[in-house]
């Protein structure tokens, strides 16, 4: 009878020899999904020995989110916690870590560290070489990663969960152009340019204005850098230089500061303001008729889809065939339907 070696089982399971040794000798440090693969390979190979039981423990999930103080990420963190509570601590233990958007190096380090102890990761990140390297390491360790809100094309991720950001920007542009009847200038205030989500929103917005509304001139995009102070300073300077501002599109945080700047320059009634997310600030602006519309990403749906896809992979080995599985539909709110 042919001797079944660790090398044979490692090849069958698609893992390293050391991993097979840890599983068969119950040394720990191996994810439940990988443990299942090794034990299944041992059974199929007919290994003649008593195999360890597949101890089921709660899945350890790490969520790495933006550390800025925007409503969306605060709410997203709350939504993840609520979903974990409903699933119960016996099935999932969810860890949340907030990383400054200006520290991709720190985020890459955390991804690498957490992939040693977590069964899966949900990550908000921008296109940075260190991030891509960290996700490659996750792939090597068989730790699935879901990217959320802003995509990382070509990265080693299981799936992306989020809205169509380009479509959202185009929708904002269409609404802006349709609402403005006179000639004039439109200002765009953006979050960090490094993030694909903001790039796509700006691109979609600009493309529609250029294609369909030539009477509207788009001024240089203001890089708010997710800083309320920076947004206030840049916008104050821009408004002081612009004589005919008829619209403003904000792709990130800073709605309070933007509305205050428009009020100081007596533009609240004449400037069409479009932004993102439905929350207390945008609701208050709607009530004062200071906001034309907002595009809401639905944070609850983001959190639920990300967890569902990750658990589907960990528990059944379900690999999404395409990224439509992670698509979230955004909602447009106006003064008539926000309440």
Secondary structure, DSSP 8 states (H G I E B T S, - for coil): -----HHHHHHHHTS-HHHHHHHHTT-----HHHHHHHHHHHHHHT--S---------EEEEEEEE-S--HHHHHHHHHHHHHHHHH-TTTEEEEEEEE-TT-HHHHHHHHHHHTTT-SEEEE---S-HHHHHHHHHHHHTT-EEEEESS--TTSS-SEEEB--HHHHHHHHHHHHHHH--S-EEEEEEES-TTSHHHHHHHHHHHHHHHHH-TTEEE---EE-TT-HHHHHHHHHHHHHH-S-EEEEEE-SS-HHHHHHHHHHTT-TTTSEEEEE--SHHHHHHHHTT---EEEE--HHHHHHHHHHHHHHHHHH----SSGGGGB---EEEETTT--
